[in-house]
């Protein structure tokens, strides 16, 4: 395969033209609307010129995806998670309510036993709300998304139960969901949320929220130190017996905890001392900070004391 060849995804209906081939064999394929998707050589099939002449350029089993009709029922809530392309590298994430039912919506990303809230708001009928941005090339590193919906009941004939759905995006399946996003009227990757949902235990959820709520109350949240040392010797009693991944996990947990406390307690800035080393911890911290909307900016700081081994975070 060469640059300029027309190819089809082996496990999908998308067709496109090879625009770039990296030294590792990963290819960038330009599909419809100029959108670029990454693919490995063994995931692509070369479209022969004879096939094009016989069948034409129309993709196999082409299917039009119409905007769904607004609905409201027990088995089909009309809720969607949509990834809208900003360019060939970035996506905006939306929750869409294409029903006649209002919901309390909660979106978070899951890190093992921990969660980070991305959205907590009312999602009215016919409304679409953006809650985050993502880089397409980092899809393999995206955490799972946990989406919870509690219906706001008024005079409905039948009560709709609260439910949740957890999604982990996989590139082999993600690109098969291209369609027209309801309410946004934009091309996007659409994931209906009414299928295989799990009903929520409202009492258990309220108990969980009661346990979390004191941590985010500004008046009761203690302020962390203005400079947090993330060197593993400061965080673990016996770091010599820990693997690199275990040390990184402990350091990032300390970073997340102190950053959350700094934001919740009203601090305007905080410094994290991560050292220089091989740069893995600094890179992961900067990546997480770049995804937060309430961070004014962050930068390397206090070079006279720590060189490039510390990051100043300004909180908006």
C-alpha positions in Angstrom: 0.0 0.0 0.0 1.2 3.5 -0.9 0.2 7.1 -0.2 -2.8 7.9 -2.5 -4.2 4.3 -2.6 -7.9 4.0 -2.0 -8.6 1.5 0.8 -11.5 0.1 2.8 -11.5 -0.7 6.6 -11.5 -4.4 7.1 -14.0 -4.3 10.0 -16.2 -1.4 8.8 -17.8 0.2 5.7 -15.6 3.4 5.6 -13.5 4.0 2.5 -10.8 6.6 2.1 -7.4 7.5 0.7 -4.1 6.9 2.4 -2.5 10.3 3.2 0.4 9.4 5.4 2.4 6.3 6.4 4.5 6.3 9.5 7.7 4.3 10.0 5.8 2.0 12.4 3.3 1.1 9.7 0.4 3.1 11.1 -1.5 4.9 8.4 -3.7 8.0 8.2 -6.7 7.5 6.0 -8.8 10.5 4.8 -12.5 9.4 4.7 -15.6 11.4 3.9 -15.7 15.1 4.8 -11.9 15.2 4.9 -11.9 13.5 8.4 -8.6 11.6 9.1 -8.6 8.3 11.0 -5.6 6.2 12.1 -5.4 2.5 11.1 -2.9 -0.3 11.0 -1.9 -1.9 7.7 -3.6 -5.2 8.6 -6.9 -3.3 9.2 -7.1 -2.0 5.6 -8.0 -3.6 2.3 -6.8 -2.1 -1.0 -9.6 -1.3 -3.4 -8.6 -2.6 -6.8 -9.3 -0.4 -9.9 -11.3 -3.2 -11.4 -13.6 -3.3 -8.4 -14.1 0.5 -8.7 -15.0 0.2 -12.3 -17.5 -2.6 -11.7 -19.2 -1.3 -8.5 -18.3 2.4 -8.6 -17.1 4.5 -5.7 -20.2 4.0 -3.6 -19.3 2.2 -0.3 -20.6 -1.3 0.2 -24.0 -1.4 2.1 -24.2 2.4 2.3 -26.8 3.4 4.8 -28.3 6.8 5.4 -28.7 7.7 9.1 -31.7 10.0 9.7 -32.2 12.2 12.7 -34.2 10.0 15.2 -37.7 11.1 15.9 -38.1 12.5 19.5 -39.3 9.7 21.8 -40.0 9.0 25.4 -40.5 5.5 26.7 -39.3 3.0 29.2 -37.2 1.0 26.7 -36.0 3.9 24.5 -35.0 7.1 26.3 -33.7 9.0 23.3 -30.4 9.9 25.0 -27.1 9.9 23.1 -23.4 10.4 23.6 -21.9 12.2 20.6 -18.3 12.9 19.6 -18.3 15.9 17.2 -15.1 16.4 15.2 -13.5 19.8 15.6 -10.7 19.0 13.2 -8.8 15.9 12.1 -7.3 15.7 15.7 -9.9 16.8 18.2 -13.4 15.9 19.2 -16.0 17.6 21.4 -18.2 15.5 23.6 -21.9 16.1 24.0 -24.8 14.6 25.8 -28.0 14.9 23.7 -31.6 14.5 25.0 -33.8 13.8 22.0 -36.9 13.0 24.0 -39.8 14.7 25.8 -38.4 13.8 29.2 -36.1 16.0 31.3 -33.2 14.3 33.2 -30.7 15.1 35.8 -27.5 14.0 34.0 -24.1 13.1 35.5 -21.1 12.3 33.4 -17.7 11.2 34.8 -14.6 9.4 33.7 -13.5 6.3 35.6 -10.0 5.7 36.9 -10.1 2.3 38.6 -12.1 2.9 41.8 -11.9 6.7 41.4 -14.1 9.0 39.3 -13.7 12.6 38.0 -16.9 14.5 37.3 -17.2 16.1 33.8 -20.8 17.2 33.9 -23.6 17.5 36.5 -26.6 19.3 35.2 -30.2 19.2 34.1 -30.6 17.9 30.5 -33.9 19.3 29.2 -35.9 17.8 26.3 -34.3 18.6 22.9 -31.2 19.9 24.6 -27.5 19.1 23.8 -24.7 19.9 26.2 -21.0 19.9 25.6 -19.0 18.6 28.5 -15.4 17.9 27.4 -12.9 17.7 24.5 -10.6 14.8 23.5 -7.7 14.1 21.2 -8.4 11.4 18.7 -4.9 10.0 18.8 -5.1 9.4 22.5 -8.3 7.2 22.3 -6.4 4.1 23.6 -5.7 6.1 26.8 -9.2 7.5 27.3 -10.7 6.2 30.6 -14.2 4.7 30.6 -17.1 7.1 30.6 -19.8 6.6 33.3 -23.1 8.3 32.4 -26.0 8.5 34.9 -29.6 9.7 34.2 -32.3 10.4 36.7 -35.7 11.4 35.1 -37.4 14.5 36.4 -41.0 13.3 36.8 -44.0 15.6 36.3 -47.3 14.1 35.1 -46.0 11.1 33.0 -48.4 8.2 32.8 -45.6 5.8 33.6 -42.5 6.4 35.7 -39.2 6.1 33.8 -36.5 4.5 36.0 -33.1 6.1 36.6 -30.3 4.3 34.8 -26.6 4.4 34.1 -24.3 3.2 31.3 -20.5 2.8 31.3 -18.7 3.0 27.9 -15.1 2.3 27.0 -14.2 3.5 23.5 -12.4 1.1 21.2 -11.0 2.3 17.8 -12.2 -0.8 16.0 -15.8 -0.1 16.9 -15.7 3.7 17.4 -15.5 4.6 13.7 -18.5 2.5 12.8 -20.8 5.0 14.6 -20.5 7.9 12.2 -23.8 9.6 11.6 -25.8 12.8 12.0 -26.2 13.9 15.6 -29.7 14.7 16.7 -30.4 18.3 17.7 -26.8 19.3 16.7 -27.4 18.7 13.0 -23.7 17.8 12.7 -21.7 14.8 11.6 -20.6 12.9 14.7 -19.9 9.5 16.2 -23.2 8.6 17.9 -23.7 6.2 20.8 -27.4 5.6 21.9 -27.6 5.2 25.6 -30.9 3.4 26.0 -29.5 0.0 25.0 -28.2 -2.5 27.7 -28.6 0.1 30.4 -28.5 -0.7 34.1 -31.1 0.7 36.4 -29.9 2.8 39.3 -30.7 2.3 43.0 -31.6 5.9 43.9 -31.1 5.3 47.6 -27.6 3.9 47.1 -26.9 6.8 44.7 -28.0 9.4 47.2 -25.9 7.7 49.9 -22.9 7.9 47.5 -23.5 11.5 46.8 -23.8 12.3 50.5 -20.4 10.8 51.0 -18.9 12.9 48.2 -20.7 16.1 48.9 -18.7 17.2 52.0 -15.5 17.0 50.0 -16.6 19.6 47.5 -18.1 22.1 49.9 -15.8 25.1 49.7 -16.3 26.1 53.3 -15.4 22.7 54.7 -12.6 21.7 52.4 -9.1 22.1 53.9 -6.6 23.9 51.8 -3.6 21.9 50.8 0.0 23.3 51.0 0.8 25.8 48.2 3.6 23.4 47.1 3.1 19.7 46.9 6.1 17.4 46.7 5.3 14.4 44.5 8.7 12.6 44.9 7.8 9.0 45.7 10.1 9.1 48.8 7.7 11.7 50.3 4.6 9.6 49.6 5.5 5.9 50.3 7.2 4.3 53.2 8.9 1.7 51.2 9.3 2.9 47.6 12.1 0.4 46.8 9.7 -2.5 46.5 7.3 -0.6 44.1 7.2 -1.0 40.4 7.3 2.1 38.1 3.6 1.9 37.4 2.7 1.6 41.1 4.8 4.7 41.9 3.2 6.6 39.1 -0.3 5.7 40.3 0.5 6.9 43.9 2.0 10.1 42.6 -1.0 10.9 40.4 -3.5 10.0 43.1 -1.7 12.6 45.3 -1.8 15.1 42.5 -5.5 14.6 41.8 -6.4 14.8 45.5 -4.5 18.0 46.2 -5.6 19.7 43.0 -9.3 18.8 43.8 -8.8 20.2 47.3 -7.2 23.4 46.0 -10.0 24.1 43.6 -12.7 23.2 46.1 -11.2 25.4 48.8 -10.9 28.4 46.6 -7.1 28.6 46.1 -5.9 30.6 43.1 -2.7 28.7 42.5 -0.8 25.6 43.6 2.7 24.2 42.7 3.5 20.5 42.1 7.1 19.4 42.5 7.5 16.3 40.3 11.2 16.4 39.5 12.8 15.9 36.2 13.6 12.2 35.8 12.4 10.7 32.5 9.5 13.2 32.3 6.7 10.7 32.5 5.1 12.2 35.6 5.4 15.7 34.3 3.9 14.7 30.9 0.9 13.0 32.6 0.2 15.9 34.9 0.3 18.4 32.0 -2.0 16.2 30.0 -4.6 16.1 32.8 -4.3 19.8 33.4 -4.9 20.5 29.7 -8.2 18.7 29.8 -9.7 20.8 32.7 -11.8 23.8 32.0 -11.3 25.6 35.3 -7.5 25.8 34.9 -6.4 29.3 33.8 -3.0 28.1 32.8 0.0 26.1 34.0 3.7 26.4 33.4 7.2 25.2 34.6 8.1 27.3 37.6 10.8 28.1 40.2 13.6 27.0 38.0 16.1 28.5 40.4 15.1 26.0 43.1 13.8 22.9 41.2 15.0 23.5 37.6 12.2 22.3 35.3 11.0 19.9 38.0 8.0 21.8 39.2 4.7 23.0 37.6 2.7 26.1 38.7 -1.1 25.7 38.3 -3.3 28.8 38.1 -6.9 28.1 39.0 -9.7 30.2 37.4 
